[in-house]
Amino acid sequence: MKLKVVIHKAEEGGYWAEVPSLAGCATQGDTFEELLENIYEAIEGYLSVDVYLCKRNY
C-alpha cells in the first residue's frame, strides 16, 4: 500500500507531516529521522483502528 505523505518544516523547528487520504493522521518530529518513525507509527495506528472498528461491526 502506498500513501502520500506531505512533509512541512515547522516554524518553531523540526518537521510535521500529514497523510491527506487519512483524515486527521498527522505527526511531528524534531528531526527528519524522528518524523519518519512517527509517521509510520501514526499510519499504523490509524489503520489498525479502522480494522478494529470494521471487525467490531460484524
N, CA, C and O atoms as a Maestro MAE file, in Angstrom:
{
 s_m_m2io_version
 :::
 2.0.0
}

f_m_ct {
 s_m_title
 :::
 protein
 m_atom[232] {
  # First column is atom index #
  i_m_mmod_type
  r_m_x_coord
  r_m_y_coord
  r_m_z_coord
  i_m_residue_number
  s_m_chain_name
  s_m_pdb_residue_name
  s_m_pdb_atom_name
  i_m_atomic_number
  :::
  1 25 0.841 -1.170 0.000 1 A "MET " " N  " 7
  2 3 0.000 0.000 0.000 1 A "MET " " CA " 6
  3 2 0.894 1.244 0.000 1 A "MET " " C  " 6
  4 15 1.837 1.345 0.784 1 A "MET " " O  " 8
  5 25 0.587 2.165 -0.873 2 A "LYS " " N  " 7
  6 3 1.337 3.416 -0.927 2 A "LYS " " CA " 6
  7 2 0.415 4.551 -0.499 2 A "LYS " " C  " 6
  8 15 -0.740 4.620 -0.918 2 A "LYS " " O  " 8
  9 25 0.941 5.437 0.341 3 A "LEU " " N  " 7
  10 3 0.196 6.598 0.800 3 A "LEU " " CA " 6
  11 2 1.039 7.849 0.579 3 A "LEU " " C  " 6
  12 15 2.256 7.827 0.766 3 A "LEU " " O  " 8
  13 25 0.397 8.920 0.186 4 A "LYS " " N  " 7
  14 3 1.088 10.194 0.025 4 A "LYS " " CA " 6
  15 2 1.216 10.853 1.394 4 A "LYS " " C  " 6
  16 15 0.233 10.988 2.123 4 A "LYS " " O  " 8
  17 25 2.428 11.257 1.735 5 A "VAL " " N  " 7
  18 3 2.703 11.960 2.984 5 A "VAL " " CA " 6
  19 2 3.239 13.341 2.619 5 A "VAL " " C  " 6
  20 15 4.192 13.461 1.848 5 A "VAL " " O  " 8
  21 25 2.628 14.370 3.172 6 A "VAL " " N  " 7
  22 3 3.070 15.740 2.935 6 A "VAL " " CA " 6
  23 2 3.869 16.195 4.149 6 A "VAL " " C  " 6
  24 15 3.367 16.188 5.273 6 A "VAL " " O  " 8
  25 25 5.116 16.592 3.912 7 A "ILE " " N  " 7
  26 3 6.021 16.981 4.993 7 A "ILE " " CA " 6
  27 2 6.218 18.490 4.959 7 A "ILE " " C  " 6
  28 15 6.454 19.084 3.907 7 A "ILE " " O  " 8
  29 25 6.116 19.091 6.140 8 A "HIS " " N  " 7
  30 3 6.275 20.537 6.289 8 A "HIS " " CA " 6
  31 2 7.397 20.822 7.279 8 A "HIS " " C  " 6
  32 15 7.609 20.065 8.226 8 A "HIS " " O  " 8
  33 25 8.099 21.901 7.055 9 A "LYS " " N  " 7
  34 3 9.090 22.365 8.021 9 A "LYS " " CA " 6
  35 2 8.351 23.240 9.036 9 A "LYS " " C  " 6
  36 15 7.673 24.193 8.651 9 A "LYS " " O  " 8
  37 25 8.475 22.927 10.311 10 A "ALA " " N  " 7
  38 3 7.770 23.668 11.358 10 A "ALA " " CA " 6
  39 2 8.466 24.998 11.635 10 A "ALA " " C  " 6
  40 15 9.695 25.073 11.631 10 A "ALA " " O  " 8
  41 25 7.688 26.033 11.873 11 A "GLU " " N  " 7
  42 3 8.247 27.355 12.148 11 A "GLU " " CA " 6
  43 2 9.134 27.365 13.391 11 A "GLU " " C  " 6
  44 15 10.146 28.065 13.433 11 A "GLU " " O  " 8
  45 25 8.749 26.588 14.398 12 A "GLU " " N  " 7
  46 3 9.498 26.564 15.656 12 A "GLU " " CA " 6
  47 2 10.664 25.582 15.628 12 A "GLU " " C  " 6
  48 15 11.342 25.392 16.638 12 A "GLU " " O  " 8
  49 25 10.898 24.967 14.489 13 A "GLY " " N  " 7
  50 3 11.965 23.985 14.340 13 A "GLY " " CA " 6
  51 2 11.385 22.594 14.189 13 A "GLY " " C  " 6
  52 15 10.274 22.327 14.647 13 A "GLY " " O  " 8
  53 25 12.117 21.722 13.563 14 A "GLY " " N  " 7
  54 3 11.637 20.368 13.336 14 A "GLY " " CA " 6
  55 2 10.719 20.289 12.131 14 A "GLY " " C  " 6
  56 15 10.736 21.153 11.254 14 A "GLY " " O  " 8
  57 25 9.919 19.237 12.106 15 A "TYR " " N  " 7
  58 3 9.049 18.967 10.967 15 A "TYR " " CA " 6
  59 2 7.699 18.471 11.454 15 A "TYR " " C  " 6
  60 15 7.566 18.000 12.584 15 A "TYR " " O  " 8
  61 25 6.701 18.583 10.590 16 A "TRP " " N  " 7
  62 3 5.425 17.932 10.833 16 A "TRP " " CA " 6
  63 2 4.929 17.377 9.510 16 A "TRP " " C  " 6
  64 15 5.273 17.881 8.441 16 A "TRP " " O  " 8
  65 25 4.121 16.335 9.596 17 A "ALA " " N  " 7
  66 3 3.661 15.658 8.386 17 A "ALA " " CA " 6
  67 2 2.202 15.273 8.525 17 A "ALA " " C  " 6
  68 15 1.690 15.076 9.627 17 A "ALA " " O  " 8
  69 25 1.550 15.170 7.381 18 A "GLU " " N  " 7
  70 3 0.148 14.755 7.342 18 A "GLU " " CA " 6
  71 2 -0.057 13.780 6.191 18 A "GLU " " C  " 6
  72 15 0.684 13.789 5.208 18 A "GLU " " O  " 8
  73 25 -1.075 12.943 6.334 19 A "VAL " " N  " 7
  74 3 -1.446 11.994 5.290 19 A "VAL " " CA " 6
  75 2 -2.831 12.414 4.797 19 A "VAL " " C  " 6
  76 15 -3.831 12.096 5.441 19 A "VAL " " O  " 8
  77 25 -2.910 13.117 3.673 20 A "PRO " " N  " 7
  78 3 -4.190 13.669 3.213 20 A "PRO " " CA " 6
  79 2 -5.312 12.637 3.053 20 A "PRO " " C  " 6
  80 15 -6.478 12.963 3.277 20 A "PRO " " O  " 8
  81 25 -4.988 11.429 2.678 21 A "SER " " N  " 7
  82 3 -6.022 10.417 2.461 21 A "SER " " CA " 6
  83 2 -6.523 9.779 3.759 21 A "SER " " C  " 6
  84 15 -7.498 9.028 3.740 21 A "SER " " O  " 8
  85 25 -5.868 10.069 4.879 22 A "LEU " " N  " 7
  86 3 -6.287 9.554 6.182 22 A "LEU " " CA " 6
  87 2 -6.619 10.753 7.078 22 A "LEU " " C  " 6
  88 15 -5.736 11.312 7.728 22 A "LEU " " O  " 8
  89 25 -7.872 11.133 7.104 23 A "ALA " " N  " 7
  90 3 -8.302 12.343 7.812 23 A "ALA " " CA " 6
  91 2 -7.804 12.367 9.254 23 A "ALA " " C  " 6
  92 15 -8.061 11.449 10.034 23 A "ALA " " O  " 8
  93 25 -7.088 13.433 9.587 24 A "GLY " " N  " 7
  94 3 -6.595 13.608 10.948 24 A "GLY " " CA " 6
  95 2 -5.304 12.891 11.254 24 A "GLY " " C  " 6
  96 15 -4.820 12.964 12.383 24 A "GLY " " O  " 8
  97 25 -4.731 12.203 10.293 25 A "CYS " " N  " 7
  98 3 -3.478 11.479 10.520 25 A "CYS " " CA " 6
  99 2 -2.310 12.425 10.287 25 A "CYS " " C  " 6
  100 15 -1.971 12.751 9.149 25 A "CYS " " O  " 8
  101 25 -1.699 12.862 11.389 26 A "ALA " " N  " 7
  102 3 -0.589 13.806 11.326 26 A "ALA " " CA " 6
  103 2 0.320 13.569 12.520 26 A "ALA " " C  " 6
  104 15 -0.099 12.989 13.521 26 A "ALA " " O  " 8
  105 25 1.562 14.017 12.412 27 A "THR " " N  " 7
  106 3 2.519 13.868 13.497 27 A "THR " " CA " 6
  107 2 3.637 14.882 13.310 27 A "THR " " C  " 6
  108 15 3.647 15.638 12.338 27 A "THR " " O  " 8
  109 25 4.574 14.894 14.243 28 A "GLN " " N  " 7
  110 3 5.702 15.815 14.167 28 A "GLN " " CA " 6
  111 2 6.958 15.143 14.686 28 A "GLN " " C  " 6
  112 15 6.900 14.086 15.313 28 A "GLN " " O  " 8
  113 25 8.093 15.771 14.416 29 A "GLY " " N  " 7
  114 3 9.369 15.268 14.911 29 A "GLY " " CA " 6
  115 2 10.405 16.376 14.923 29 A "GLY " " C  " 6
  116 15 10.367 17.283 14.092 29 A "GLY " " O  " 8
  117 25 11.326 16.299 15.866 30 A "ASP " " N  " 7
  118 3 12.387 17.298 15.954 30 A "ASP " " CA " 6
  119 2 13.397 17.155 14.822 30 A "ASP " " C  " 6
  120 15 13.995 18.140 14.387 30 A "ASP " " O  " 8
  121 25 13.585 15.923 14.347 31 A "THR " " N  " 7
  122 3 14.484 15.662 13.224 31 A "THR " " CA " 6
  123 2 13.703 14.935 12.138 31 A "THR " " C  " 6
  124 15 12.619 14.410 12.391 31 A "THR " " O  " 8
  125 25 14.254 14.905 10.934 32 A "PHE " " N  " 7
  126 3 13.596 14.210 9.830 32 A "PHE " " CA " 6
  127 2 13.479 12.719 10.137 32 A "PHE " " C  " 6
  128 15 12.457 12.101 9.838 32 A "PHE " " O  " 8
  129 25 14.521 12.141 10.732 33 A "GLU " " N  " 7
  130 3 14.505 10.717 11.078 33 A "GLU " " CA " 6
  131 2 13.407 10.422 12.096 33 A "GLU " " C  " 6
  132 15 12.699 9.422 11.973 33 A "GLU " " O  " 8
  133 25 13.263 11.285 13.098 34 A "GLU " " N  " 7
  134 3 12.202 11.107 14.107 34 A "GLU " " CA " 6
  135 2 10.830 11.245 13.461 34 A "GLU " " C  " 6
  136 15 9.902 10.512 13.803 34 A "GLU " " O  " 8
  137 25 10.701 12.180 12.532 35 A "LEU " " N  " 7
  138 3 9.435 12.358 11.824 35 A "LEU " " CA " 6
  139 2 9.055 11.092 11.063 35 A "LEU " " C  " 6
  140 15 7.899 10.671 11.102 35 A "LEU " " O  " 8
  141 25 10.013 10.487 10.375 36 A "LEU " " N  " 7
  142 3 9.722 9.262 9.628 36 A "LEU " " CA " 6
  143 2 9.248 8.146 10.547 36 A "LEU " " C  " 6
  144 15 8.285 7.448 10.227 36 A "LEU " " O  " 8
  145 25 9.905 7.971 11.672 37 A "GLU " " N  " 7
  146 3 9.469 6.962 12.647 37 A "GLU " " CA " 6
  147 2 8.049 7.253 13.115 37 A "GLU " " C  " 6
  148 15 7.209 6.357 13.191 37 A "GLU " " O  " 8
  149 25 7.797 8.519 13.425 38 A "ASN " " N  " 7
  150 3 6.483 8.899 13.947 38 A "ASN " " CA " 6
  151 2 5.378 8.752 12.916 38 A "ASN " " C  " 6
  152 15 4.262 8.368 13.265 38 A "ASN " " O  " 8
  153 25 5.662 9.050 11.651 39 A "ILE " " N  " 7
  154 3 4.608 8.950 10.643 39 A "ILE " " CA " 6
  155 2 4.256 7.494 10.369 39 A "ILE " " C  " 6
  156 15 3.089 7.174 10.146 39 A "ILE " " O  " 8
  157 25 5.252 6.604 10.381 40 A "TYR " " N  " 7
  158 3 4.950 5.170 10.233 40 A "TYR " " CA " 6
  159 2 4.066 4.699 11.392 40 A "TYR " " C  " 6
  160 15 3.104 3.959 11.184 40 A "TYR " " O  " 8
  161 25 4.394 5.128 12.598 41 A "GLU " " N  " 7
  162 3 3.609 4.752 13.774 41 A "GLU " " CA " 6
  163 2 2.187 5.328 13.696 41 A "GLU " " C  " 6
  164 15 1.220 4.643 14.028 41 A "GLU " " O  " 8
  165 25 2.066 6.575 13.260 42 A "ALA " " N  " 7
  166 3 0.749 7.210 13.148 42 A "ALA " " CA " 6
  167 2 -0.125 6.500 12.116 42 A "ALA " " C  " 6
  168 15 -1.312 6.276 12.354 42 A "ALA " " O  " 8
  169 25 0.456 6.150 10.977 43 A "ILE " " N  " 7
  170 3 -0.303 5.444 9.935 43 A "ILE " " CA " 6
  171 2 -0.722 4.069 10.431 43 A "ILE " " C  " 6
  172 15 -1.870 3.665 10.248 43 A "ILE " " O  " 8
  173 25 0.192 3.354 11.052 44 A "GLU " " N  " 7
  174 3 -0.126 2.024 11.581 44 A "GLU " " CA " 6
  175 2 -1.260 2.106 12.602 44 A "GLU " " C  " 6
  176 15 -2.181 1.289 12.579 44 A "GLU " " O  " 8
  177 25 -1.192 3.078 13.483 45 A "GLY " " N  " 7
  178 3 -2.247 3.247 14.478 45 A "GLY " " CA " 6
  179 2 -3.579 3.610 13.856 45 A "GLY " " C  " 6
  180 15 -4.618 3.089 14.262 45 A "GLY " " O  " 8
  181 25 -3.560 4.484 12.889 46 A "TYR " " N  " 7
  182 3 -4.785 4.898 12.204 46 A "TYR " " CA " 6
  183 2 -5.445 3.706 11.517 46 A "TYR " " C  " 6
  184 15 -6.648 3.485 11.657 46 A "TYR " " O  " 8
  185 25 -4.650 2.943 10.776 47 A "LEU " " N  " 7
  186 3 -5.216 1.807 10.040 47 A "LEU " " CA " 6
  187 2 -5.651 0.680 10.969 47 A "LEU " " C  " 6
  188 15 -6.622 -0.013 10.665 47 A "LEU " " O  " 8
  189 25 -4.976 0.478 12.071 48 A "SER " " N  " 7
  190 3 -5.375 -0.594 12.993 48 A "SER " " CA " 6
  191 2 -6.698 -0.259 13.664 48 A "SER " " C  " 6
  192 15 -7.471 -1.167 13.971 48 A "SER " " O  " 8
  193 25 -6.981 1.011 13.898 49 A "VAL " " N  " 7
  194 3 -8.265 1.418 14.466 49 A "VAL " " CA " 6
  195 2 -9.372 1.126 13.475 49 A "VAL " " C  " 6
  196 15 -10.425 0.622 13.865 49 A "VAL " " O  " 8
  197 25 -9.161 1.431 12.197 50 A "ASP " " N  " 7
  198 3 -10.164 1.141 11.173 50 A "ASP " " CA " 6
  199 2 -10.475 -0.343 11.119 50 A "ASP " " C  " 6
  200 15 -11.645 -0.717 11.034 50 A "ASP " " O  " 8
  201 25 -9.472 -1.195 11.165 51 A "VAL " " N  " 7
  202 3 -9.670 -2.642 11.121 51 A "VAL " " CA " 6
  203 2 -10.438 -3.088 12.352 51 A "VAL " " C  " 6
  204 15 -11.354 -3.904 12.244 51 A "VAL " " O  " 8
  205 25 -10.087 -2.573 13.512 52 A "TYR " " N  " 7
  206 3 -10.771 -2.930 14.754 52 A "TYR " " CA " 6
  207 2 -12.246 -2.559 14.669 52 A "TYR " " C  " 6
  208 15 -13.109 -3.363 15.020 52 A "TYR " " O  " 8
  209 25 -12.534 -1.365 14.213 53 A "LEU " " N  " 7
  210 3 -13.934 -0.917 14.134 53 A "LEU " " CA " 6
  211 2 -14.718 -1.733 13.125 53 A "LEU " " C  " 6
  212 15 -15.889 -2.033 13.359 53 A "LEU " " O  " 8
  213 25 -14.098 -2.104 12.001 54 A "CYS " " N  " 7
  214 3 -14.782 -2.924 10.996 54 A "CYS " " CA " 6
  215 2 -15.115 -4.296 11.554 54 A "CYS " " C  " 6
  216 15 -16.227 -4.787 11.358 54 A "CYS " " O  " 8
  217 25 -14.174 -4.925 12.246 55 A "LYS " " N  " 7
  218 3 -14.405 -6.248 12.803 55 A "LYS " " CA " 6
  219 2 -15.476 -6.200 13.880 55 A "LYS " " C  " 6
  220 15 -16.267 -7.134 14.016 55 A "LYS " " O  " 8
  221 25 -15.505 -5.127 14.636 56 A "ARG " " N  " 7
  222 3 -16.462 -4.985 15.728 56 A "ARG " " CA " 6
  223 2 -17.886 -4.861 15.224 56 A "ARG " " C  " 6
  224 15 -18.824 -5.277 15.904 56 A "ARG " " O  " 8
  225 25 -18.060 -4.292 14.034 57 A "ASN " " N  " 7
  226 3 -19.400 -4.108 13.478 57 A "ASN " " CA " 6
  227 2 -19.988 -5.365 12.845 57 A "ASN " " C  " 6
  228 15 -21.155 -5.371 12.453 57 A "ASN " " O  " 8
  229 25 -19.189 -6.434 12.740 58 A "TYR " " N  " 7
  230 3 -19.687 -7.678 12.127 58 A "TYR " " CA " 6
  231 2 -19.910 -8.740 13.151 58 A "TYR " " C  " 6
  232 15 -20.326 -9.847 12.811 58 A "TYR " " O  " 8
  :::
 }
 m_bond[231] {
  # First column is bond index #
  i_m_from
  i_m_to
  i_m_order
  :::
  1 1 2 1
  2 2 3 1
  3 3 4 2
  4 3 5 1
  5 5 6 1
  6 6 7 1
  7 7 8 2
  8 7 9 1
  9 9 10 1
  10 10 11 1
  11 11 12 2
  12 11 13 1
  13 13 14 1
  14 14 15 1
  15 15 16 2
  16 15 17 1
  17 17 18 1
  18 18 19 1
  19 19 20 2
  20 19 21 1
  21 21 22 1
  22 22 23 1
  23 23 24 2
  24 23 25 1
  25 25 26 1
  26 26 27 1
  27 27 28 2
  28 27 29 1
  29 29 30 1
  30 30 31 1
  31 31 32 2
  32 31 33 1
  33 33 34 1
  34 34 35 1
  35 35 36 2
  36 35 37 1
  37 37 38 1
  38 38 39 1
  39 39 40 2
  40 39 41 1
  41 41 42 1
  42 42 43 1
  43 43 44 2
  44 43 45 1
  45 45 46 1
  46 46 47 1
  47 47 48 2
  48 47 49 1
  49 49 50 1
  50 50 51 1
  51 51 52 2
  52 51 53 1
  53 53 54 1
  54 54 55 1
  55 55 56 2
  56 55 57 1
  57 57 58 1
  58 58 59 1
  59 59 60 2
  60 59 61 1
  61 61 62 1
  62 62 63 1
  63 63 64 2
  64 63 65 1
  65 65 66 1
  66 66 67 1
  67 67 68 2
  68 67 69 1
  69 69 70 1
  70 70 71 1
  71 71 72 2
  72 71 73 1
  73 73 74 1
  74 74 75 1
  75 75 76 2
  76 75 77 1
  77 77 78 1
  78 78 79 1
  79 79 80 2
  80 79 81 1
  81 81 82 1
  82 82 83 1
  83 83 84 2
  84 83 85 1
  85 85 86 1
  86 86 87 1
  87 87 88 2
  88 87 89 1
  89 89 90 1
  90 90 91 1
  91 91 92 2
  92 91 93 1
  93 93 94 1
  94 94 95 1
  95 95 96 2
  96 95 97 1
  97 97 98 1
  98 98 99 1
  99 99 100 2
  100 99 101 1
  101 101 102 1
  102 102 103 1
  103 103 104 2
  104 103 105 1
  105 105 106 1
  106 106 107 1
  107 107 108 2
  108 107 109 1
  109 109 110 1
  110 110 111 1
  111 111 112 2
  112 111 113 1
  113 113 114 1
  114 114 115 1
  115 115 116 2
  116 115 117 1
  117 117 118 1
  118 118 119 1
  119 119 120 2
  120 119 121 1
  121 121 122 1
  122 122 123 1
  123 123 124 2
  124 123 125 1
  125 125 126 1
  126 126 127 1
  127 127 128 2
  128 127 129 1
  129 129 130 1
  130 130 131 1
  131 131 132 2
  132 131 133 1
  133 133 134 1
  134 134 135 1
  135 135 136 2
  136 135 137 1
  137 137 138 1
  138 138 139 1
  139 139 140 2
  140 139 141 1
  141 141 142 1
  142 142 143 1
  143 143 144 2
  144 143 145 1
  145 145 146 1
  146 146 147 1
  147 147 148 2
  148 147 149 1
  149 149 150 1
  150 150 151 1
  151 151 152 2
  152 151 153 1
  153 153 154 1
  154 154 155 1
  155 155 156 2
  156 155 157 1
  157 157 158 1
  158 158 159 1
  159 159 160 2
  160 159 161 1
  161 161 162 1
  162 162 163 1
  163 163 164 2
  164 163 165 1
  165 165 166 1
  166 166 167 1
  167 167 168 2
  168 167 169 1
  169 169 170 1
  170 170 171 1
  171 171 172 2
  172 171 173 1
  173 173 174 1
  174 174 175 1
  175 175 176 2
  176 175 177 1
  177 177 178 1
  178 178 179 1
  179 179 180 2
  180 179 181 1
  181 181 182 1
  182 182 183 1
  183 183 184 2
  184 183 185 1
  185 185 186 1
  186 186 187 1
  187 187 188 2
  188 187 189 1
  189 189 190 1
  190 190 191 1
  191 191 192 2
  192 191 193 1
  193 193 194 1
  194 194 195 1
  195 195 196 2
  196 195 197 1
  197 197 198 1
  198 198 199 1
  199 199 200 2
  200 199 201 1
  201 201 202 1
  202 202 203 1
  203 203 204 2
  204 203 205 1
  205 205 206 1
  206 206 207 1
  207 207 208 2
  208 207 209 1
  209 209 210 1
  210 210 211 1
  211 211 212 2
  212 211 213 1
  213 213 214 1
  214 214 215 1
  215 215 216 2
  216 215 217 1
  217 217 218 1
  218 218 219 1
  219 219 220 2
  220 219 221 1
  221 221 222 1
  222 222 223 1
  223 223 224 2
  224 223 225 1
  225 225 226 1
  226 226 227 1
  227 227 228 2
  228 227 229 1
  229 229 230 1
  230 230 231 1
  231 231 232 2
  :::
 }
}
